[in-house]
Amino acid sequence: MGFYERHILPHVIDKACGSPAILKQRQKIVPNATGRVLEVGMGSGINLQYYDKDNVEFVFGLEPSEGMRNKAQKNLTTSPVEVRWLDLPGEEIPLDDKSVDTIVLTFTLCTIPDWRAATEQMRRVLKPGGTMLFCEHGEAPDEDVRRWQDRLNPLWNAIAGGCHLNRPIPGYLEDGGFKIETLETRYLPATPRFAGFNYWGSASVR
């Protein structure tokens, strides 16, 4: 891991993923988590403030980036819930089969290199009757916006830690073995349209 990835990128990502519009989206799903939770791509722990301590036993925080784990220290000190770090990527979730009640996935699936392996791992560890709560940006419904997403994606991917602008998030979840239970979409305000189309909702194991 180079200097940029270790020392600069975590601050860039934390700032970009902590805008007022994105924080409002996080607040729509994170409080619904219950039981034993796996948060994939915990990053700086920006979601921790939104967990309901009365409904959550603890949170497994999956975050492979040492820089992001270091960035999370401040949020860990004020977290209302216990966090147990897992420092492996989403493609290698070190948990038993059917061991978590809720998976929280926020602005993460855009970045995971092998999204299929990661979603299959999530499906493996989620209990029957468990819930995936997701909030992700991705492929826009408008053709002109999609064209810009496709044009900008290579540069964006290089400077934004592997983030993709144009991933069809619901399709990826379904291909990974999930059934979409609820789904809402919108362009986020005060966000460039090429990076601002948001999907959020819930899914279960199919």
C-alpha positions as CSV (number, residue, x, y, z in Angstrom):
1,M,0.0,0.0,0.0
2,G,1.5,3.4,-1.1
3,F,1.5,6.7,0.6
4,Y,-1.6,7.9,-1.3
5,E,-3.7,4.8,-0.3
6,R,-2.5,4.9,3.3
7,H,-2.5,8.6,4.2
8,I,-4.5,10.6,1.7
9,L,-7.2,8.3,0.2
10,P,-8.9,7.6,3.6
11,H,-9.5,11.3,4.1
12,V,-10.8,11.8,0.6
13,I,-13.2,8.8,0.9
14,D,-14.3,9.8,4.3
15,K,-15.1,13.4,3.1
16,A,-16.9,12.2,0.0
17,C,-18.9,9.6,1.8
18,G,-19.9,11.9,4.6
19,S,-21.7,14.7,2.7
20,P,-25.0,15.8,4.2
21,A,-27.0,14.0,1.4
22,I,-25.1,10.7,1.9
23,L,-25.5,10.9,5.7
24,K,-29.2,11.2,5.3
25,Q,-29.2,8.1,3.2
26,R,-27.2,6.2,5.8
27,Q,-29.7,7.2,8.4
28,K,-32.5,5.6,6.4
29,I,-31.1,2.0,6.7
30,V,-28.5,1.6,9.5
31,P,-30.9,2.0,12.4
32,N,-32.9,-1.0,11.1
33,A,-30.0,-3.4,11.8
34,T,-30.6,-6.0,14.5
35,G,-28.8,-8.8,16.3
36,R,-25.3,-9.7,15.2
37,V,-24.4,-7.3,12.4
38,L,-21.7,-7.6,9.7
39,E,-20.9,-4.2,8.2
40,V,-19.0,-4.8,4.9
41,G,-16.6,-1.9,4.2
42,M,-16.9,-0.2,7.6
43,G,-14.3,2.4,6.5
44,S,-14.0,5.2,9.1
45,G,-16.9,3.9,11.1
46,I,-19.1,6.7,9.9
47,N,-22.2,4.5,10.3
48,L,-21.6,3.7,14.0
49,Q,-23.5,6.7,15.2
50,Y,-26.7,5.4,13.6
51,Y,-26.9,1.9,15.1
52,D,-29.6,1.3,17.7
53,K,-27.8,-0.1,20.7
54,D,-31.0,-1.6,22.1
55,N,-31.4,-3.8,19.0
56,V,-27.8,-4.7,18.1
57,E,-25.7,-7.3,19.9
58,F,-22.4,-6.2,18.3
59,V,-21.0,-5.3,14.8
60,F,-18.4,-7.1,12.9
61,G,-16.6,-4.3,11.0
62,L,-15.0,-5.7,7.8
63,E,-12.4,-3.3,6.5
64,P,-9.2,-4.3,4.7
65,S,-7.7,-0.9,4.6
66,E,-5.3,-0.1,7.4
67,G,-5.6,3.6,6.6
68,M,-9.4,3.5,7.0
69,R,-9.2,1.5,10.2
70,N,-6.8,4.1,11.6
71,K,-9.2,6.8,10.5
72,A,-12.0,5.0,12.4
73,Q,-10.4,5.4,15.9
74,K,-12.3,8.6,16.7
75,N,-15.7,7.1,15.8
76,L,-14.9,3.9,17.7
77,T,-14.5,5.9,21.0
78,T,-18.1,7.2,20.7
79,S,-19.7,4.1,19.2
80,P,-23.0,3.1,20.9
81,V,-22.3,-0.6,19.9
82,E,-19.3,-3.0,20.3
83,V,-17.2,-3.3,17.1
84,R,-15.1,-6.4,16.3
85,W,-12.7,-5.7,13.5
86,L,-12.2,-8.0,10.6
87,D,-9.2,-6.9,8.4
88,L,-9.9,-9.0,5.3
89,P,-11.6,-7.9,2.0
90,G,-15.2,-8.6,1.2
91,E,-14.2,-11.6,-0.9
92,E,-12.8,-13.4,2.2
93,I,-15.3,-13.0,5.1
94,P,-13.8,-14.9,8.0
95,L,-17.1,-15.9,9.7
96,D,-19.0,-19.1,10.0
97,D,-21.9,-20.0,7.7
98,K,-25.3,-18.5,8.7
99,S,-23.7,-16.5,11.6
100,V,-25.0,-13.0,11.2
101,D,-28.5,-11.5,11.5
102,T,-28.0,-8.4,9.4
103,I,-25.5,-7.3,6.8
104,V,-25.0,-3.5,6.3
105,L,-23.6,-2.5,2.9
106,T,-23.2,1.2,2.4
107,F,-21.2,2.8,-0.5
108,T,-19.0,-0.3,-0.6
109,L,-20.1,-2.6,-3.5
110,C,-18.9,0.0,-5.9
111,T,-15.3,-0.6,-4.8
112,I,-15.0,-4.4,-4.1
113,P,-12.9,-5.8,-7.0
114,D,-14.6,-9.2,-7.2
115,W,-18.2,-8.3,-6.4
116,R,-19.5,-11.7,-7.3
117,A,-17.3,-13.5,-4.8
118,A,-18.1,-10.9,-2.2
119,T,-21.9,-11.1,-2.5
120,E,-21.6,-14.9,-2.4
121,Q,-19.7,-14.6,0.8
122,M,-22.3,-12.3,2.2
123,R,-25.0,-14.8,1.3
124,R,-23.0,-17.6,3.0
125,V,-22.8,-15.8,6.4
126,L,-26.3,-14.4,6.5
127,K,-28.8,-16.5,8.6
128,P,-32.0,-17.7,7.0
129,G,-34.5,-15.0,7.7
130,G,-31.7,-12.4,8.0
131,T,-31.6,-9.1,6.2
132,M,-29.2,-7.3,4.1
133,L,-29.6,-3.5,4.3
134,F,-27.9,-1.7,1.4
135,C,-27.4,1.9,0.2
136,E,-25.1,2.2,-2.8
137,H,-24.5,4.5,-5.7
138,G,-24.3,3.1,-9.2
139,E,-25.6,2.9,-12.8
140,A,-28.0,5.7,-13.6
141,P,-31.4,5.2,-15.4
142,D,-30.8,8.0,-17.9
143,E,-28.8,7.3,-21.0
144,D,-27.0,10.6,-21.1
145,V,-25.8,10.1,-17.5
146,R,-24.8,6.5,-18.1
147,R,-22.6,7.7,-21.1
148,W,-20.8,10.1,-18.8
149,Q,-20.4,7.3,-16.1
150,D,-18.8,5.0,-18.7
151,R,-16.5,7.8,-20.0
152,L,-15.3,8.9,-16.5
153,N,-15.2,5.5,-14.9
154,P,-11.5,4.6,-15.7
155,L,-10.2,7.9,-14.3
156,W,-12.6,7.8,-11.4
157,N,-11.6,4.2,-10.6
158,A,-7.9,5.2,-10.5
159,I,-8.2,8.2,-8.2
160,A,-11.1,7.0,-6.0
161,G,-9.7,3.8,-4.5
162,G,-11.2,1.4,-7.1
163,C,-14.7,2.9,-7.0
164,H,-16.9,2.2,-10.0
165,L,-19.5,4.8,-11.1
166,N,-21.6,2.4,-13.3
167,R,-22.3,-0.8,-11.4
168,P,-25.9,-2.1,-11.6
169,I,-26.3,-2.7,-7.9
170,P,-29.6,-4.6,-7.7
171,G,-28.5,-6.9,-10.5
172,Y,-25.2,-7.6,-8.7
173,L,-27.1,-8.5,-5.5
174,E,-29.5,-10.8,-7.3
175,D,-26.7,-12.5,-9.2
176,G,-25.0,-13.1,-5.8
177,G,-28.0,-15.0,-4.5
178,F,-30.1,-12.3,-2.9
179,K,-33.8,-11.4,-3.4
180,I,-34.5,-7.7,-3.3
181,E,-37.3,-7.1,-0.8
182,T,-37.5,-3.3,-0.9
183,L,-35.8,-0.9,-3.3
184,E,-35.9,2.9,-3.7
185,T,-33.8,5.1,-6.0
186,R,-33.1,8.7,-6.6
187,Y,-30.4,11.2,-7.6
188,L,-28.9,12.6,-4.5
189,P,-29.1,16.4,-4.1
190,A,-25.9,18.5,-4.3
191,T,-24.1,15.6,-5.9
192,P,-22.8,15.3,-9.5
193,R,-25.4,13.2,-11.4
194,F,-22.7,10.9,-12.7
195,A,-21.9,9.9,-9.1
196,G,-25.2,10.6,-7.4
197,F,-27.7,7.9,-8.5
198,N,-28.5,6.0,-5.3
199,Y,-30.1,2.7,-4.6
200,W,-31.3,1.7,-1.1
201,G,-33.4,-1.0,0.5
202,S,-33.3,-4.5,1.8
203,A,-32.7,-8.0,0.6
204,S,-32.9,-11.6,1.8
205,V,-31.2,-14.8,0.9
206,R,-32.9,-16.3,-2.1
